[in-house]
Structures are given as structure tokens and as C-alpha cells.
């Protein structure tokens, strides 16, 4: 674990690395002292080394320096230190295993990137047509950038939802806006104990306004349209480190109507 607090120290101490065993117990603390000619850093190094010289029991301590890390035998030395700390290690991986592990990590990164891309696109109310148009005009920063693959994944995701007659949360929001615009709006919750109609809502308070996506704004627009201008929207959010209070009365949220009504307070 990186910079996990070490409570037994008489000062606030977060070592570079703390290695745990299978039961979650600290077995080895590793510190890398990589700087020189820095008075404050050297004082901190001296205090840590003095603490560990008087410390007994688990975890064990391993100090590393640039010359040690650069040694070609460093991996074997590190493995020996881990074994002395009572840690059971898997056999070293050969080149093919290292490559396979690297590929698996890259696949996980790819999965996360595409998942985030799909979520962003859904919240931004893009269609596959606007995405394909944007991808055709996109200038790649590097040869590894393949936005066309992400666009294809999005198209497959939308097609799968339609084929299985499913909706994700973003789809539910979009459908709700369509229902409100078509004249619907009745709702119930708590097993029908509470009933209402969004068309009868006169005041809407929106918290964390800065986090609202175009999809959420689209739903607010639909509610304002169905109320024929009688819905007052009050939003509170932040821009940077300052508080932003927005009051929207008559214009459409999606047409940047919030900006003319912004007032800042420190």
C-alpha cells in the first residue's frame, strides 16, 4: 500500500510502501530515499532511520537508495527481503506471462475508457449520426488514438438496448422527457401512497447544478414547457471554488439561460 499511515511512530508517518500479508497484517515497510542536498529532506530521513533503528518486531524495514535500485541484482534483493519478512511469493513470471499480464491490464483500461465514453455520450444527448460526423472531423493526437472504435462500440451498445428492449438510467431520463413533452406527467411512489403530476409543480430546486448533464437539463426543459412557463427553477452549484446561485424564470435551460442569472458570493 502506498503512503499508508504507520501509527506506532511518535510522529505523523506515511512510509512510501507498506506490504501486507494475506491476512492484511503489515509485514514490510519500504522507504525510498532518493533525494540529497536537501536539508529538510535529510532531517526527515534521519528521523525515520533513527525510529527504525530502535523499532523491533513486525513490520520489518527496508531502506532503498538510488544506487541500490539501479543495481542489476535489485529484483533478486527485493525478493529476498520480502521472503525474509515472511511473505509467500509466487514464482517469478517468464516473459510470456509478463506480456499476458500487461495485455490484460490494457484490456481493462480499454474497457474503462469505452464505458466512460458511452456514458458521456449518453449524457450529452449525442446520436450515432452526430458521433460519426464528429469522428470524421476529429484530428488524432497520436496513432494510438482510435475514436472510431469507441463510436462503433457506442453504436453496438445502442443497438443492443433496442434489440433487448432495455433502458439504462440515461435512457430512462430521455424517455421521461419525451413523456412529459407528449402531455404525460403523472407519477406515483411509495407503492402508490404518494401521487402527483409534474405539470402541477410550480417550484423546482436543483442542487449541485454544476453536475447536471444536458440530459438532466433536457428533462427540466420539458417540465418548463409542459407548465407553460409557470415553473420557477432555482439552482445552486459551484464554479471553481465559488458558490453560484442561479434563478431561472422564463427561458429554456438548455439555451444557456442560467448564465445571465448567475451571481457569485464568496
N, C-alpha and C positions, 0 to 999 in steps of 0.2 A: 504494500500500500504506500502511496506517495504522500509524504508530509502528514502522516498520522501523528496526533499528539502523543507524546510519551509522558504520562502523568507522574512516574516516580522521580523525575528530575526536579530539583529545587527551583527551577526557573521554567518559563514557558518554552517548551521544546518540541519541535516538529522535525524529526530526522528526515533525511531525504527519502529513505525507503525502509519499510518495516515488513519483514517476510513472516507470514503466518503459517502455521501447520494446518492440517486438515480439520482440526477442532477449533480453529480460529485463535489459537494462542500465539503470542509473539515469540518467535524463536531467534530471529536475527535482525539487528538494526544495521543499516549500511549508510555511511556518510561519505559523500564525495567532496573532498576539499580541493577545489580546483583553482582558487584564486591566491595570488601572492601580492606582496607590497601594498596591502590594503589594511591599514591599522585596525579599523573597526572589525573587519572580517577576521583578521588574525586573532583579535581578542576573543571573538566568538568561538573560533576554532580551539583556542587554548582552553576555554571554559568547558567545552564539550569533551575534549580529551581528558581533562582533569576529572570530570564527572565519571567517565567510563573507566578510568584507572582505579577508582575507588568502588565501582559497582561490581557486585557479584551475583551470580545466578542467571536466570533467563530474563531477557534475551541476551545472546552474545552480541558482540560489537565488531564491526569490520570497517576500518578506515581505508578509503581509497584515494589515491593521488594520481595526477595525470600520467606520471611515468609508469605507474602500475597498470593503468588501463591501456596504455599503448603497448605494453608487453605482449608479444605474440602468444604467450602462455596464459594470458589473463583468463580466458574462459575456463581453463582447467583449474586455475587457482580459485576462481569464484565457485566453481562446482565443489571443490574440496571444502571450502568454507561453509557452504550450505549443508553438506553432508555432516561436517563436524557439529553443526547446530542441531542435528537430529532430524533433518528434513529428508523425506524419501523422494528421490528424483526419478523421473522417467529416463530411460536410456536416451542418449543424445540422438537427435534426428539426423538422418542422412540427407543428402542434397534433394532427393525427390520428395521426402517428407516436408522439408522446409518449403519447397516450391508449392506443394499441395496446401500447406497451411496459409501461405501467402495468397494463393488463389481464393481460398475460402474467405479470407478477410476482405479481399477485393470484391467478391460476390456480395458479402454483407454490406459493404459500402455502397455498391451499386443498388442493392435493394432499398436501402435507406434513402438514397438520392432520388430514385424514381418515385418512391412512396411520397416523399416530401413534395416533389414536383407535381404529382397528381393532386395532392391536397391543395396546393397553392393555386393550381389551375381551376379546380372546382370552386374555390372560394372567390376567385377573381371573375367568375362567370364567363370564361372563355368557351368557345366551341371548338370542335376539332378543325373546322374550317379556318378560324382565326389563328389557331395554333400553327397549322400547316403554312399559312401565309407568313406568319412571323418567323417560323423556322427557315423558310426560303430566303428571308432577308437577313437572317442572323449571320454575323461575322464571327467565326470561331476564334478564340484566343489561342488555342493550340490544336494540334491534330487529334489529341485525345478527347476533345470535346465533341460529343455526338448528340446534339439536342434532338436530332431526327429520331433517335432510338427512344428517347423519353416521350416524344409526341406519339410515336407508334404505340408505346405502352399505354398512354392515356386513351388512345382510340380503342384499344383492346379492352381496357377497363370499362369504358362506357358501353361498349357493345355487350360485354358480359352482364352488366347490370340490367340492360334492356332485355337480353335473352332470358335471364332468370327472373325477370320482373321483381328486381330488388332495388332498394334505395339505401344510400349511405346517409349520414347526417346532413351533408351538404345538399343532397338531392331532396331530402325532406324539407329543408328550408326553401329551396327553389319551388317545390310543389306547393308549399303553404302560401307563398306569394302569388302563385298563379290562381289558387283557390280564392284568395281574398280579392284579387282583381276581377275575378269572374262573378263576384257577388256573394260568395260564401264568407264565412267568418265565425259561425257558431262553434263553441268549444265546450268541453266538459273535462273535469279532472276529479281526482279523489273518488273514483268509481261512480261518477255522476252526481256526487254531492254538491259540487260547485259547477255552475253553468254560466255561460256568458256569450258575448258576441263582440269580436274585435271592432266591429263598426260602431259600437256604442262607447268605446274607450275615448276619453277626452284628454287625458294626460298620460304621457309616456316618459318615464325616467330611464335614461340609458347610462349605466355606469361603465367605466373603463372604455370610454368612447374611442380611444386611440387604437384599441384592439379590434374594432368592428371591421369586418371584411366587406367588400362590395356586395356579397351575398346577403349579409345581415342588413345592409343599407337598403337593398332592394326590397326586403320584407317591410322595413319601416316605410319606404316609399309607397308600397302597396296599401299599407294601413292608412296613410295620409290621404291617398287618392280615394279610398272607399269611404272615408269620413267627410269627403268634400271640403277639406280644409279646416275642419273643426278640431282636429287632433293637434295638441301642442306637445312638442317633443323637447325635453330638457336633458342635455347630455353633459357628463362630467368625465374628463380624462386628463391625460398629461401629454405635453410636448416637450421632450427632453426632460429637464429637471423641474419644470414649472407646471403649475396647475392650469388647466384650460377649462373654462366653463362656457358651454355653448347653449344658446336658446334658439330653437328653430320654430318659426311660426307658420309661414305660408309657402315657402319654396321647397323644391324637391331636394331630399338629402343627397341623392346620387349626383346632383349637379353642383357639388361643392358648396351648397348653401350654408354649410357650417362655418366656412372660413370668414365670411363677412360679419359673423356674430361672435367671433372669438374675443374674449377679454382675459387678460392674464393677471394673476395675483401671485405675489411672491410667497 
